[in-house]
Amino acid sequence: MILDTMPTFLNYWRSYSDLDLEEVFDGWLRSYMIHYPELLIKQLGNWGSLDRIREVMVDRILPRLDGWIHDIIEAWMNIRACGEGVLSRARTSLKTDLDPLIVLYVGSGYGAGWATIISDKPAILLGLENIADLGWISEEKIRGLIAHEFGHLYHMKLRGEWSRFEELEKDPYFQLYSEGFAQYCEHLIMGYRSWHVAIGEDWVDKCSKKIGDFASKYLDSSERSDVRAFYGSWLDVWGIKHAGYFLGHELINKLVMDRGLEEIALLSEGEVRKLVKDFLEELSRI
């Protein structure tokens, strides 16, 4: 099932796009998000305050929306065309009855994909502004993104930790494990190493060559509890975006050599921390 907020967004955008940025933001709240209060609450929970959302949107999002609008519309149409098919394929590939809601929205730049709970239902939130910014507008990229987020929800379902899972991911070691699990599921669902997060054709080669350095830096960054550069779409590690997804996938790829995927999904927090730390320390010595 798809919750599509784009018709409401387009009505808002036609009325507000030529106004001052502060007015455009107020319109986003009063003419668009007002119809989807749970979406606004989710964003508030992650940015921390409405003032912070205003700051991010006025500085980073709204000045660029007009340039993104054609890509936003193309991504929207492609999601409508392939979204349900990806969910069906995911259920078959992972042998699960998981049936999440797909939510299409133009938000505050929190993420292209977000696996979470909304209206008491597992959901995949697709932020069209981030998707456009990253250039993930093709059907192939979108299928990979949805498959990745489905992998997160599958992980949550297996652990029975719907509401707690996002809290667990605040631990850098658990986050690496979680993102690696979702990336591994993406490849299972897609039937090939799709790497929707890849930026440029040589992204995998670059990551492979730097994997020891990534591991060492991830260990150091984990001690400071700040690994955003490994995941954030506006950040990078030595010029390479999304290195954490590659590193996490390699972790899961190693673990499946002597464990089943469901066994990996159910590892305790203590086991996760130890396995991830051992993995990173071993790689950092390469």
N, C-alpha and C positions, 0 to 999 in steps of 0.2 A: 504493500500500500504506500502511496506517495502523498505527502502533504505539500502542496505546491503553493508557495506564497508569492510567486513571481507576478501573477496578474495584479495583485495589490501593490507590489513594489513598483511596477511599471506605471500604474496610475499615479502613485506618489511622485515618481521621478519626473513624469511629464509636467507636474505642477510646480516642482521645487528646483529643478536642476539649474535654472538660470539665476537663482537667488544667492545672496551672501551665504558663505559656508556655515555660519552659525544658524541661519534660518533653515538651511538644508538639513542640518542635524536635528533641529527641532521638528522639522517635517518628518524625518525618519522615525522619530519617537511618536509623534502625535497622529500621523497619517498612515504609518506602516506598522511599526512594532506594537502599537496599541491594539491591533487585531490579533496579536500572537504573544500574549503576556508571558507564557512559559518560556518562549525563546528569549525574550528580554531578560527574564530572571536568570536563565542559564548563563547568559553573557555577563550579567552583573556579578554572578557568583565567581566567575573566573577573572574578570578585570578588577573586581574589588569595590568599584564605586561607579556611579553615573558620571562623575567628573572625569574619571580615568577613561571611560568609554568616549566621552565627548572629546577629550584630548587626542586620543588615538584616531578617531574618525575625522576630526577637523584637520589634523596634521598629515595623516597617512592615507586615509581611505577616500574621503569625499573629493579631494582635489583631483583624484585619478579616476573616479568612477566614469566620467564621460568618455575617457579614453578606453575604458574597459568594456563599455556597454555592449558592443557587438560580440565580444568574446563571452561575456556573461550570457547573452541570449543564445549563442551557439552551444555553450556548455549546457544550458538549461534544456535546449531541444534534444541534445544527445543523451542527457540523463533520462528524460522522458522516454526516449526511444529504447534505451538498453537497461535501465535500472531494474525493472522487475525480472528481466532475463538473468541478470547477474545473481540476484537473490535466489532464484530457482536453481541455478547451477551450483551456488554455494551450498544450499541445503543438500543437494545430491552428493557433492564432493566430500562434504564433512559429515554426511549421514546424521543430520540434525533436523528438527522441526522448527528451528528458530525462524521467526517471521517478523523482522523488524520494520518499523516505519522509516521511510526515507523522507527527510525534510529538506526542501529546497528553499534557501533564503539568501538574502544579501545582508551580511551582518557587519560586525565591528572588527573583522580581521583576526578573529581568534584562531581560525584554522580552516583548511580546505575540507577536511573530514573530521568528524567528532563522533565517536561511539559513546552513547550515554543512555540515560533513561529520561523520557519526557512523557507526560500524561500517564505515568505508571507503565510505560511500554518501552521495550528496547528500541532504540532509534539510531539512525545514521544521519547526522546533521551535515549537510553539504553547503559550505559557505562559498557562494558563487563569486564573491569578490576575491577571495584567496585563490580559487581555481583559475580565474582569469589572470590574476597577477602571476601565477606560476606557469601559465600556458598549458594547463592540463585540460584542454577543452576538447580533445579528440575523443572518440568513443573508446579507443584502446586505453588511454590514460584514465578515463572516467570508470571504465570497468575495473581496472586495477585498484583505483581508489576505493570504490564500493566494496570490492573483495577484501581489501585490507581492513576496512572498518568492520565488515562482517566478522573477520577473524578476531578482532577485539571482543565483539559481542559474544562470539562462540566461546572465547576464553572466560569471559565473565560468567556465562551460563554454566560451563563445566565446574567452575570454582564456587558457584552459588553466591557470588559477591558483587551483585549489581551495584549497590550504592557505595560500597566500600572500595571498589576497584580503583576508582579515580584517585582516592586518597592514597592507596598503595603505590600508585605511579609517581607520587611525589618523592619517593625514594629513588635516586638515580640508578641503583642496581636493578630494582624491580622494573623501572621504566625500560631499561635496555632489554630485559627479558620479555616484557610485554610487547614492545614494538617488534622485537625479533619474532615472537610467536605470531603476531598479526601478519608480518611480512612473509613468513613461511606459509601461513594459510592462504595469503594472496596467491602465491605461486601454485599451491595445490588447486585452488579454485580455477585459476586461469589456465592451468595445464602447461605452463611454461614460466620461465623466470621473467616475469613482466616488469618488475621494478618501476612502478608508476612514479616513484619519488626521484628517479634519475634525472639529472640536469645535464643534457649533452650526451652524445653517443659514446663518449669515452669515460663516462662517470664510473662504471663498474671497474674499469682498468685503473683509474686514479685511486679509487677506494682500496682496491686490492694491493696496490703498491704502498699505500700509506697505512695499512691496517695495524702494523706494530706501533706506529706513532699515534694513531687514533686511540689504541688501547691504553697507552701510557698517559695520554692527555685526558682520557675519560676517567682514569683512576684519580688523577690530580683534581679534575673538575668535580668529581663525586665528593671528594673530601671537603670541597667548598659548597656542596649541594647546589651547584649551578652548571647544568649540562645543556642549557638552552641552545647553545651554538650547534649542538649535534642534531637538533630537531627543528628549530624554528625556521620558518620560510624566509625571514628577513635577516637571518644570521648564517654564519658558515664557520668551518674549521679549516684554516689554511686555504681559503678560497673554494672549498668543497662543501656544498649544502647537503644536509640530510645524512651525514655520515653515520649517525646513530642507528639508522634503519639497516644499513649494510652490516655494521658491527653486530647488532642484535640478531640479524639473520644468521650470521656465521656462528653465533653462540648456539642457536637452536639447531642449526645444521650439524653441529658437533654432538649435541645432546641426543638427537634422534638415532645416532649410531648404536646406542645401547639402551634406549628407552622408547616407549610408544608416545605418540603425541598427547594422548589424554593423561598419561603419567606425568609428562612434562608440565601440562597445564595445571596439575594439582600439587606441584611442589610447594612446600611451606615457605613462608617468608625467610626463615633462617637458611633453608636449603638454597633458595634463590640467591641470597646475598653471598653465600660461600661459593656456589658454582660460578656465578658471574665474576666475582673477584678473582678466583683462581684462573678463570678463562682469560681475563684481561692481563693478569700478571704474567701468564705464560706467553701471551701474544706480545707483550711489551718487551720481552727478552729476545724477540726475533731480530 
